[in-house]
Amino acid sequence: MASIAAQPPALTPEEMIHLCAVDNDFFCHTFFPEAFRSSSPPYAARLDRALNDPKVRLLNARVFRGGAKTTLLRAFAAKRVAFGTSRTILYVGASEGHATRSVQWLRGKIEPKMGGDGVLRATPFAHTFGLRPGKKWQEHEIEIIQSVPRKDGTTEERNFWVMGVGITGSIRGINFDDYRPDLIILDDVITDESAATSIQRDKLSDLIMGAIKNSLAPASEEPNAKIVMLQTPLDSDDASGRAERSSEWHTEQFGCWTPETAESRVEEQESAWPERFPSETLRKEKLAAIVDNRYSVFAREMEVKLVAAEQLTFRPNWLRKYSEPPKVGTCVMSIDPVPPPSDLQIAKGMQGKDYEAISVVARGKGEYYLLDYAVSRGHSPTWTAAKFFEFIQRYRPQCCVLSIVAAERYLKWFLEKEMSRRQIFVPLKEAPIGKQAKFHRIAAALSGVSSQGKLWCSDHHAEFILQFESFGFGYRGNDDLIESVANGVAELTNPYLELVAENYEFEDLEEFPLLQQCP
């Protein structure tokens, strides 16, 4: 007869309370299963550490849309009440209605519920921590009374206050029973309207850094007092953006991708919360946003990335799209190689390592076309050689331009040896890098042709579209592919080709052996 596995022994109330004190995930899933229906996001532990760090008095939490920031902070506030670490909690929302929803959520977890037998019973959360409603029990303001047993058999009663107000309401001088708020939660108080102009941004930022910050209980009175600003950033100069640049605030940022893949190619990016946002679904949404010229919205809402329009080098509408590959006059291949990885980069799984990019750029009648490209993380000469000869057979480029610096010169020697072995030859040229910074080289090569509407790519060239639309001053993403394309465009931009484009039709180009026609 098969033995039945023994069930784990039930926890005593004391054991459950001690476990909740050290395990926030256990606390949330035990008492709030309706709100925590799925497993907590992996980044919740990092946010929890910042929330519980007494040295972090002002916390700026920048979280992607749908990242459960409101739910996580509701549970945090409930835990502060349960363990008596907060006496007065103030919720501030974009409107009073928004703030009171969080107050009502906590109220619903404490208010006794009527069972099927018609008897009112305390909720598991309220029963475990000895909580009950006080005299004030309204939608926007509640008093919570906690009965704490003493060793002598008597009980001690504590009073807690929770209030919700709108950001434009009366905030100055708030106190309950002569106590200022020791936990202030700003939940998405910045809206599209309040971040639209510099005057509105200044007004809201001054309110947060002035009236709200000064309403917090002083550290001398309450060492664990804390302001938490939960925000999906809307502008680099909004209150959240200013807090990120301030040494007074501690900022934690959580985008929809894992930190390890946040700067990887779209096809390699992994969801930071795959149970709720599957990686494949997020990738499709991002690719669709790129193709539909909506990437800036996706980046802001989901990747927590902001690039001011005035900081962008190229306008998204400068880049033109073709549905079918054009037959053009001449094309070149361009390679932006990477040096061999260091031992540290290998140990980290190539995290942060640049990509090797190979692109094919063509030109005809003054128009420039990105025909194809391939990228690979890290240094692999065999992969480079395979793509190099594949593109030669497919596009017959007149030359190959290499962006060569220091150790990357090895690749030129390697490709020359491979061409000799295979008896397939294409001239190799070094891109004229000189001492010019990469940013200026890319901008100089692509700004002119793209601003005149002469730069084309396919709808399927998502990685290039992404780099093109995001490139600008302070850009931190991958730029290997756009540099490769820029070098190819620079090679094709010369007076001789301009003369050919002005005086010869496409069918005449085949008479010139140096200008082989691409298929």
Backbone hydrogen bonds, N-H to C=O, Kabsch-Sander energy under -0.5 kcal/mol:
donor,donor_aa,acceptor,acceptor_aa,energy
16,M,12,T,-2.7
17,I,13,P,-2.3
18,H,14,E,-2.2
19,L,15,E,-2.3
20,C,16,M,-2.5
21,A,17,I,-1.7
22,V,18,H,-1.0
23,D,19,L,-1.9
24,N,22,V,-0.6
27,F,23,D,-2.0
28,C,24,N,-2.4
29,H,25,D,-2.3
30,T,26,F,-1.9
31,F,27,F,-1.9
32,F,28,C,-2.1
36,F,32,F,-2.3
37,R,35,A,-0.7
44,A,41,P,-2.2
45,A,42,P,-0.8
47,L,43,Y,-1.9
48,D,44,A,-2.6
49,R,45,A,-1.9
50,A,46,R,-1.5
51,L,47,L,-2.3
52,N,48,D,-2.0
53,D,49,R,-0.5
53,D,50,A,-0.7
56,V,53,D,-1.6
57,R,55,K,-1.1
59,L,57,R,-0.5
59,L,227,I,-3.1
60,N,58,L,-0.5
60,N,250,H,-3.3
61,A,59,L,-0.7
61,A,229,M,-2.3
62,R,60,N,-0.7
62,R,252,E,-2.8
63,V,61,A,-0.8
63,V,231,Q,-1.2
64,F,254,F,-1.7
65,R,301,E,-3.1
67,G,64,F,-2.0
72,L,68,A,-2.4
73,L,69,K,-1.9
74,R,70,T,-2.0
75,A,71,T,-2.1
76,F,72,L,-1.8
77,A,73,L,-2.4
78,A,74,R,-2.3
79,K,75,A,-2.2
80,R,76,F,-2.0
81,V,77,A,-1.7
82,A,78,A,-2.7
83,F,79,K,-2.3
84,G,81,V,-1.1
85,T,80,R,-1.8
86,S,80,R,-1.4
89,I,161,W,-2.9
90,L,183,L,-2.9
91,Y,89,I,-0.5
91,Y,163,M,-3.3
92,V,185,I,-3.0
93,G,165,V,-2.2
94,A,187,D,-0.6
99,A,95,S,-1.8
100,T,96,E,-2.8
101,R,97,G,-1.1
102,S,98,H,-0.6
102,S,99,A,-0.9
103,V,99,A,-1.2
104,Q,100,T,-2.9
105,W,101,R,-1.6
106,L,102,S,-1.9
107,R,103,V,-2.3
108,G,104,Q,-2.3
109,K,105,W,-1.0
110,I,106,L,-0.7
110,I,107,R,-0.9
111,E,107,R,-2.5
113,K,121,R,-2.9
115,G,113,K,-0.5
115,G,119,V,-2.5
118,G,115,G,-1.8
121,R,113,K,-2.9
126,A,109,K,-0.6
127,H,123,T,-3.2
128,T,124,P,-2.3
129,F,125,F,-1.7
130,G,126,A,-0.6
130,G,127,H,-0.6
131,L,126,A,-2.6
132,R,145,I,-1.9
134,G,143,E,-2.9
137,W,135,K,-0.7
138,Q,141,E,-2.8
142,I,162,V,-2.5
143,E,136,K,-3.0
144,I,160,F,-3.2
145,I,132,R,-2.8
146,Q,158,R,-2.5
147,S,130,G,-2.6
148,V,146,Q,-0.7
148,V,156,E,-3.5
150,R,154,T,-3.5
153,G,150,R,-1.4
156,E,148,V,-3.3
158,R,146,Q,-2.5
160,F,144,I,-2.8
161,W,87,R,-2.5
162,V,142,I,-2.2
163,M,89,I,-2.3
164,G,140,H,-2.7
165,V,91,Y,-2.6
167,I,93,G,-2.2
169,G,166,G,-1.9
171,I,169,G,-0.9
174,I,171,I,-1.3
176,F,179,Y,-2.6
179,Y,176,F,-1.7
182,D,88,T,-2.1
183,L,88,T,-1.2
184,I,226,K,-2.4
185,I,90,L,-2.6
185,I,183,L,-0.5
186,L,184,I,-0.6
186,L,228,V,-3.0
187,D,92,V,-2.5
187,D,185,I,-0.8
188,D,186,L,-0.9
188,D,230,L,-2.9
191,T,189,V,-0.6
195,A,191,T,-1.4
196,A,193,E,-1.2
201,R,197,T,-2.4
202,D,198,S,-2.6
203,K,199,I,-2.2
204,L,200,Q,-2.3
205,S,201,R,-2.5
206,D,202,D,-2.6
207,L,203,K,-1.7
208,I,204,L,-2.2
209,M,205,S,-2.9
210,G,206,D,-1.3
212,I,207,L,-2.4
213,K,208,I,-1.5
214,N,210,G,-2.4
215,S,211,A,-0.6
215,S,212,I,-1.0
216,L,212,I,-0.5
216,L,213,K,-1.1
217,A,181,P,-2.7
221,E,218,P,-1.1
222,E,218,P,-2.7
225,A,222,E,-1.9
226,K,182,D,-2.0
227,I,57,R,-2.6
228,V,184,I,-2.9
229,M,59,L,-3.1
229,M,227,I,-0.5
230,L,186,L,-3.2
230,L,228,V,-0.8
231,Q,61,A,-2.3
231,Q,229,M,-0.6
238,D,235,D,-1.8
242,R,238,D,-2.5
243,A,239,A,-2.2
244,E,240,S,-1.8
245,R,241,G,-1.1
246,S,242,R,-0.6
246,S,243,A,-0.7
249,W,246,S,-0.6
250,H,58,L,-2.8
251,T,249,W,-0.5
252,E,60,N,-2.3
254,F,62,R,-3.1
256,C,302,M,-2.3
258,T,270,E,-2.4
261,T,258,T,-1.1
262,A,258,T,-1.1
264,S,261,T,-1.7
268,E,265,R,-1.6
269,Q,265,R,-0.7
269,Q,266,V,-1.1
272,A,256,C,-3.1
276,R,273,W,-1.0
277,F,273,W,-3.1
282,L,278,P,-2.3
283,R,279,S,-2.6
284,K,280,E,-2.1
285,E,281,T,-2.2
286,K,282,L,-2.4
287,L,283,R,-2.7
288,A,284,K,-2.5
289,A,285,E,-2.1
290,I,286,K,-2.2
291,V,287,L,-2.4
292,D,288,A,-2.3
293,N,290,I,-1.2
294,R,289,A,-3.8
295,Y,289,A,-0.7
297,V,294,R,-0.8
298,F,294,R,-1.7
299,A,295,Y,-3.3
300,R,296,S,-1.8
301,E,297,V,-2.8
302,M,298,F,-2.8
303,E,298,F,-1.2
305,K,299,A,-2.5
311,Q,308,A,-1.8
312,L,308,A,-0.7
312,L,309,A,-1.0
313,T,471,F,-2.5
314,F,471,F,-0.8
318,W,315,R,-1.9
319,L,315,R,-0.5
319,L,316,P,-1.0
320,R,318,W,-0.5
320,R,455,L,-2.5
322,Y,457,C,-2.1
328,V,326,P,-0.8
329,G,363,R,-0.6
330,T,363,R,-1.9
332,V,361,V,-2.7
333,M,399,C,-2.4
334,S,359,S,-2.8
335,I,401,V,-3.2
336,D,357,A,-3.1
346,I,342,S,-2.1
347,A,343,D,-2.3
348,K,344,L,-1.6
349,G,346,I,-1.7
350,M,345,Q,-3.3
351,Q,348,K,-0.8
353,K,350,M,-2.1
356,E,376,S,-3.6
357,A,336,D,-1.9
357,A,355,Y,-0.5
358,I,374,A,-2.7
359,S,334,S,-2.7
360,V,372,D,-2.6
361,V,332,V,-2.4
362,A,369,Y,-3.0
363,R,330,T,-2.9
364,G,367,E,-2.2
367,E,364,G,-1.9
368,Y,454,K,-3.5
369,Y,362,A,-3.0
370,L,456,W,-2.3
371,L,360,V,-2.6
371,L,369,Y,-0.8
372,D,360,V,-1.1
374,A,358,I,-2.4
376,S,356,E,-2.0
378,G,354,D,-2.0
380,S,378,G,-0.6
384,T,380,S,-2.2
385,A,381,P,-2.7
386,A,382,T,-2.2
387,K,383,W,-2.3
388,F,384,T,-2.6
389,F,385,A,-2.3
390,E,386,A,-1.7
391,F,387,K,-2.7
392,I,388,F,-1.5
393,Q,389,F,-2.2
394,R,390,E,-1.8
395,Y,391,F,-2.8
396,R,391,F,-0.6
396,R,392,I,-1.9
398,Q,331,C,-2.6
400,C,427,P,-2.5
401,V,333,M,-3.1
402,L,429,K,-3.3
403,S,335,I,-2.4
404,I,402,L,-1.0
408,E,405,V,-2.2
409,R,406,A,-2.1
410,Y,407,A,-1.5
411,L,408,E,-1.3
412,K,408,E,-0.7
413,W,409,R,-1.5
414,F,410,Y,-2.3
415,L,411,L,-2.8
416,E,412,K,-2.1
417,K,413,W,-1.9
418,E,414,F,-2.1
419,M,415,L,-2.5
420,S,416,E,-2.0
421,R,417,K,-2.1
422,R,418,E,-2.3
423,Q,419,M,-1.5
424,I,419,M,-1.4
429,K,400,C,-3.2
429,K,427,P,-0.5
431,A,402,L,-3.0
433,I,431,A,-2.4
436,Q,433,I,-1.4
441,R,437,A,-2.1
442,I,438,K,-2.5
443,A,439,F,-2.3
444,A,440,H,-2.6
445,A,441,R,-1.9
446,L,442,I,-2.0
447,S,443,A,-2.4
448,G,444,A,-0.5
450,S,446,L,-2.2
451,S,447,S,-2.4
452,Q,448,G,-1.1
453,G,450,S,-1.8
454,K,449,V,-2.8
456,W,368,Y,-2.9
456,W,454,K,-0.5
457,C,320,R,-1.9
459,D,322,Y,-0.9
461,H,458,S,-1.6
462,A,460,H,-1.8
465,I,461,H,-2.4
466,L,462,A,-2.6
467,Q,463,E,-2.0
468,F,464,F,-2.8
469,E,465,I,-2.6
470,S,466,L,-1.4
471,F,467,Q,-1.3
473,F,311,Q,-1.9
475,Y,472,G,-2.2
483,E,479,D,-1.8
484,S,480,D,-2.0
485,V,481,L,-2.4
486,A,482,I,-2.3
487,N,483,E,-2.4
488,G,484,S,-1.7
489,V,485,V,-2.6
490,A,486,A,-2.6
491,E,487,N,-1.8
492,L,488,G,-1.6
493,T,489,V,-1.2
494,N,492,L,-1.1
498,E,494,N,-1.7
499,L,495,P,-2.2
500,V,496,Y,-2.0
501,A,497,L,-2.7
502,E,498,E,-1.7
503,N,499,L,-1.5
504,Y,500,V,-2.0
508,D,505,E,-0.9
509,L,505,E,-0.6
509,L,506,F,-1.3
510,E,507,E,-0.6
511,E,508,D,-1.6
512,F,509,L,-1.8
515,L,512,F,-1.5
516,Q,514,L,-0.6
518,C,328,V,-1.1
